């Protein structure tokens, strides 16, 4: 178990200092493997690379199509049109609210958090530009709208973190709506207040928007942006195809891309450039994320991980508290909300269900606490979504992670407290 913590801390510290996770993840995984009694070469070639390749195999099409979709939204001016429309409604001073709401709508619509990052980034870039906000606050704003209340708290969200508990507690995605709404309100209000406080502090220090390096010689918009009623159609197509028609995410993204191309047919000369840049940019993002997943795979394979799981899952006190601790710690160790939650419930989900059936609280309460808890420590520096966020926005851990940690680690962890308090009084 000590080796797991050493490897995890080493990975977080080095990632925070700006060292590429592509090469530090296998080294840190090696530390875990050696202290866990695994053969180093087998741990790398089989376990680490197995997790790496499996994630890339499953997610590369989504990463690539999501990146292409985002680039087309940017190059065709659709993102600019949507950003301008939101700013006209909310005002330029509410750019943070506009970006967060855009992310939350997509996330609650079932769009993968990775896809949301690619799709909303160009919109966020334009909104931050018009509001003259420092770009280093952008990753935290995107994380706030994507990785918090819309992912784990809002009843009915189709994100995987809210669906996993249904298999163990015989519940639905809308389980414990009151607990979920209260936790969502807690995260939404406190997160927004914090980001506005950071905005005001940055403005007081005279920090302003700076163009990304790749933007310095190219404004990336060819011709006039389309009207907003056309600009939103590709986004709506993806959401409707995925959630209402229930098509595969790959098919849904393809439909969004095709509609984007049809609407922007007069700008055909820039299609190849946008698609090329989107495809190329997705490669680095998928490799970074796969590297973090490979580390988590090695962690799960050492004997100490089983003992760590047992210790967490048998913690004294309310079973809701022990479940929250287990889901949080395991999500942090694996760098994955869904991975940590799956491990926790696979190990003790049946036991918790029997407790819920016999003495309470209800299975719905266990469902909601499990989902909420998975969205806390999962956002440590080695988390795949965090790495993707930073890559896409061109920021580093040193520049932006402190703000990310507040809105997507500390506040989500605290949001579990009012949810458990409600469950204690039988309010679900």
N, C-alpha and C positions, 0 to 999 in steps of 0.2 A: 504493500500500500504506500510505503514511503517513496518508492520509485515512481509511482503514479503521480504523486504530488510534486516530486522534483521535476519530472518531465513536463508536467502541466505548467508549473510556475516558470520553468525555463522557456517554454514555448511562448507564454504570454509576455514575459519580459523582453525577449528578443524580438517578437512581433511588434511590440509597442515601440521599441527603439528603431524600428524601420527595416529590420533584416527580413529578407524575402522568405516567406513561409515555404516556398517551393523547396528550399534546401535545408531550412532549419527543422521543418516538421519531421522528416525521416531521421534526423539526428536525435531529436527529442524522443521520438518513438523508439530509437535504439536504446536510450537511457531506460525507458520503461521496460523494454524487452529484456535487457541484461539484468536489471534488478528483479525482474519477475521470473527469471530462470528460463527464458526462451532462447532458442538458438538465434543468434543475431541475423545470420544470413537468411534463414527461413522466415524470420519475423519480417524482414524487409521484402523479400521476393514474393512471399505468399500472402502473409497477413496484411502488411501495409499496402502493397501494390494491389492486393485483392480489393481492399476497401476503396483505394484510389480509382481503380479501373471500373469497378461496379458503379460508383457514383457518376463518373464521366459517361459511362455507357447509358445510364438512365437519364441524365440531365443535359448532356451536350446539345441535343436537338432543341431543347427548351431555351438553353442559354443562347444559342446561336440565333434562333428565330426571335427571341425576345430582344436581343441586341439589334438585330436588323430592323425589327418593328420600331424600336426606340429611335434608331438613326433616321429612318424614313419619316417618323413624326417630327424629327428635328429639321431635317433638310427640306422637307416640303413646306415648312412653316406652320404645320398643324399645331405643334406644341406651343409655338409662339401665339397662335390665335387663341388657344384655350387659356393660356396664361394671361393674356390680355383681357379676356372675358372675365376670368375669375377676379383679376385685380380691379376691373371696372365695378364689379359687384362688391367686393370686400374692401377695395382700396389698396394702394401700394404698401401702406403701412402694415397690412395684414398678410404679407407674403408667406410668413410662416404658417398661418392658419390655412391659406390656400393650398400650399404644398402638402401639408399634413392631411387635409381633407381629401385631396386628390388620391393620395396613397391609401387612405382608409377606405375610400369607395372601391378602389380596385381590389384591395386585400379582402374586404368583406364580400366582394363579388366573386371571390374564389380564385383570383389570379395569384399564381405563385409569388412569394415574396421576392424571388430573384427576378421574375418578369416585371414586377411592379417597379423595381429599381431601374431597370432599363427603360421602361416606358415613361416614367415620371421624371427621370433626370433631366431630359431636355426642357420639359415644362418648368421644372424647378430652376434651371439655369436662367431661363428668361425672366422668371418672377424675381429671383434674387438680383438679377441685373437691373431690372426696373426699380426695385426697392433699394438698390445700392447697398445690399447686405453682404458681409464677408462670406466667401464660399466655404470657409472652414466650419460654419454653422450648418451647412447644408446636409452633411451626412447624418447629424443628429435629428434634423427635421424629417428627413426621409425615414429614419429608423423609428421615430416617434409615430408617424402615421402608418407604418407597415408592420412593425414587430411588437406592438403592444396591444392596445384594446381591441383592434380589429382582428388580430390573430388569435387571441385566446379568450377574450372576455365577452364580446357581444354575442348574445344568444343567436344560434343559427349560422354562425360563420362557418363556411365550408373548408376552412384551413385544416390541415391534417392534425394539428395540435388539438383541435376541438373534436375531431372525429375518432381518434384512437380510443378515448375512454368509453365510447359507445359500445365497443366490443366486450368490455370488461364489466360494465355496470348496467347493460341492457337499457340504455338511455338514448335520447335523441340529441341532435346537435343544439337544440334549444333548451337543454337541461338547465335547471336552476336559473331562470331568467332574472329574478330579482338580484341574486348574488352577482350574476354576470353584469347586469346593468350598473349596479353600484360600483363594482370594481372598475368597469369601463369608464364611468364618470370620474372616479378617483384618478385613474391614469391620464384621462384626457385633460382634466382641469390642471392637475399639478404639473404635468408635462408641458402644457402650453404656457403656464405661468413661468416655469423655469426658462423655457426658450425665449420668452419675451424679456425676461430679466437679463439673459445673456445678450440679446439683441441690443438692449438699452446700454448695457455696459460696453459693448463693442463700439457703438456709436459715440459714446462718451470718450472713448479712446481714439476716435477718428479713424476707425477701421472701415474700409470701403470694399466694394466688389472689385475683384480683379479677374480678368479673362483667363480661362485655362490656356495652357501653352498651345494646344492644338487649334485654339480659336483665334490666336493672334493674327494670323494671316488669312483667315477664312471665316466669313460671318455665317456660313452654313445654311443660309436661307436663299433659295433661288426664286426670284420673283416675289410677288405679293403673297402674303399668307392667305389661305382660303377663309371664308366666313366660318364662324364658330359652329354653326349648325352642320357644316360638312366636316369640320375638323374632329368633332366628337364621334362621328360615325364609326371609324375604325376601332376606337376604344370600346364603344358600345357593342360592336360586333363581337369582339373577343369575350366580353362579359356575358352577353346573351348566349353565344354559342357554347360557352363552357358551363354556365349555370342553369339556363332554361332549356336549351336544346340538349345539354349534357354531352357535348362532343368532347373528344380528347383535346388536351391543351395544345398539342402540336397542330391539330387541325384548326383549332380556334385561332391560333396565332397566324397560321397561313391565310385564313379568311380575312383577318385584319390587315395583313400585308397586302393581299390582292386588292382589297377595297381601297387601301391607301394609294396603291399604284394607279387604279382606275380613276380615282378622284383627281389625282395629280398628273394625269397623262400629258398635260402640256409641259411638264417639267421632266420629260423622259430622259433628257441628257444627263441628269444628275443621279439617275437610279443606280447605275452600276457603282458609282463612287460611294454612295450611301450604303449599298448592300455590302460592298467590299470592306468598308470600315467597320460595319456592324459585325460581320463574320470574323474579321481579324481581332476585334476587341473582345469578342466572346471567348477566345482561346485562352488568354491570360486569366480571365475571370474563372473559367472552369478548372484550370490547372491549380490555381490558388485554393479554390474551394475543395477540390479533390484531395489536395495535400493535407488539409485539415481533417477531412473525413478519414483518410488513411491513418492519421495519428489516433483518432478515436477508435478505429478498428483494433489497433494494437492494444490500446488501453483495455478494451473489453475482453481481450484474449488472455490476459495474464491472470494467474490465480488470485492475486490480491484484489482484483476487481470484484470477484464474487464475495469475498469477505467484507469488502467495503460496502457492497450492496446490502448484505445481511445486517451489518451494523446500522446502516441508515434506516432500513425498513423496520427494524425492531426497536426504534427509539421510543422512550417512555412518553406518556402524555396522550393527548387526544390523537386518535388515528388520522384525523385531518391534518394535524400538524406534522406527524411523522411522514405522511404521504407527501406533503408540501416540501419538506426537507429533502426527502429522497429524490423527488422529481427534479428539484433545483440542483442538487449536488451532482446527480448523474447527468443532467443536461449540461452542466458546466464541464464535467470531466470528458464528455464525448464531443462537446462543442455543437450540440444539436438538441433543440427542444423536442423534436419528435423522437430522436434516438434515446435520449434520457428518459422520456416519458414511457416509451415502449418497454425499456428495460425494467423500470420501476414497477409498472403494472403487470408485466409478465411474471415478475418475481413474487408479487404479493397482491395482485389485483383480486384474485379469488378470495383471499383472506379478508380484504377490505369489503368486498361485496357481502360476505357472510356477516360481518360486523354491521354493515348498513341494514341488512335484512332483519337482524336480531335485535340490536339495541339502538341503532341509528348513529348519526344522522342518515338521511336518505341517500340512496345511490346517486341521485341527482346532485347532491351537495358534494359527494366524493368526485363526481365527474368534473364539476366546475372548478374545484380546488386543484385537481390534477392538471387541468388545462391551464389555469392561471399560473401555477407553479412552474410549469415547463418553460414559461416565457421570461424567466429571470436570469439566472446564471448562464443560460445558453448563449447570451450575447457577450461573453468574454472575448478578449482580443483575437482568439483563434477561431471564432465562429465563422462558418462559411459565408453567411449573409453579410456579416460585418466586413469581411475581407472584400466581398464583391462590391459593397457600398463604397469602400475607400478606393478601390481600383477604378470604378466607374466615375466617381466624382473627382479623381485626381488628388485626393487628400491622403495624408498619412495618419497612423495611429497617434503620433505625437501632436499633430495639429488638431485632430477632431475627436479622439476617442474619449476624452474626459466628459464631453457633453453627451456622447452616445451612451456612456455608462450610466449617467444620471437618468436619462429618459427611458432606456431599454433594459437596465439591470436593477438599479436601486428602486425606482418608482414601481415597476411591476412586482418586485418582491414585496414591497409595502402594501400593494393593492390586495394581497392575499389576506391580510389581517382583517379588514372590514368584512370580507367574504366569509371567513371562518367565524367571526363574531355573529353574523346573521344566521349562519347555520346552527350555532350554539343555541339560539333562541327559536329555532325551528322555522326560520324565514328563508325560503329557498327561491 
